[in-house]
Amino acid sequence: MKIRVNGENREVEDTIQLSAFLEQLGFNRQGIAVELNHEVVSRERWQGIALQPEDKLEIVQFVGGGSYGGSH
């Protein structure tokens, strides 16, 4: 089936859970936020959600580091 992930079309298994899909993509469970069809999904719900045709996922990965550019 086809879904959309971060604006790109993807072909996925017909019966895949959100948690399994994220694992296939190699995301660290603690370092991401997921929005499914314009609704933020808590980590506790990932296991119980089966992806459906035409679902739209937005996956945001948190990145640490950088520097503060402000004055002291």
C-alpha positions as CSV (number, residue, x, y, z in Angstrom):
1,M,0.0,0.0,0.0
2,K,1.1,3.6,-0.4
3,I,1.6,6.1,2.4
4,R,3.2,9.5,2.5
5,V,6.2,10.0,4.8
6,N,7.7,13.5,5.2
7,G,6.2,14.6,1.9
8,E,7.4,11.5,-0.1
9,N,5.4,8.6,-1.3
10,R,6.4,5.2,0.1
11,E,5.3,1.7,-0.6
12,V,4.8,-0.4,2.7
13,E,3.5,-3.8,3.7
14,D,-0.3,-4.0,3.8
15,T,-0.4,-4.9,7.5
16,I,2.3,-3.0,9.3
17,Q,2.2,-1.3,12.7
18,L,3.5,2.2,13.1
19,S,6.1,1.0,15.6
20,A,7.4,-1.7,13.2
21,F,7.6,0.8,10.3
22,L,9.6,3.3,12.4
23,E,11.9,0.5,13.4
24,Q,12.4,-0.5,9.7
25,L,13.4,3.1,9.0
26,G,16.0,2.9,11.8
27,F,14.7,5.6,14.0
28,N,15.6,5.8,17.7
29,R,12.3,5.6,19.6
30,Q,13.4,8.3,22.1
31,G,14.7,10.8,19.6
32,I,11.6,11.3,17.4
33,A,8.1,12.8,17.3
34,V,5.4,11.4,15.0
35,E,2.4,13.0,13.5
36,L,-0.1,10.8,11.7
37,N,-2.7,12.5,9.5
38,H,-2.1,15.8,11.3
39,E,-2.4,14.4,14.8
40,V,0.6,13.9,17.1
41,V,0.9,10.3,18.2
42,S,2.3,9.5,21.7
43,R,4.9,6.7,21.8
44,E,2.6,4.6,24.0
45,R,0.2,4.4,21.0
46,W,2.7,3.4,18.3
47,Q,2.4,-0.3,18.8
48,G,-1.4,-0.3,18.5
49,I,-1.7,1.7,15.3
50,A,-1.9,-0.1,11.9
51,L,-1.0,2.1,9.0
52,Q,-3.7,2.5,6.4
53,P,-3.5,3.3,2.7
54,E,-2.9,7.0,2.0
55,D,-1.9,7.8,5.6
56,K,0.4,10.8,6.0
57,L,3.3,10.6,8.4
58,E,5.5,13.4,9.5
59,I,8.6,12.2,11.5
60,V,10.7,14.7,13.3
61,Q,14.1,13.7,14.6
62,F,15.6,15.7,17.5
63,V,19.2,16.6,17.1
64,G,21.4,17.8,20.0
65,G,24.5,20.0,19.9
66,G,25.1,23.3,18.3
67,S,26.1,26.5,20.0
68,Y,24.3,29.4,21.5
69,G,24.9,32.6,19.5
70,G,23.6,35.1,22.0
71,S,25.6,37.6,23.9
72,H,26.5,37.0,27.6
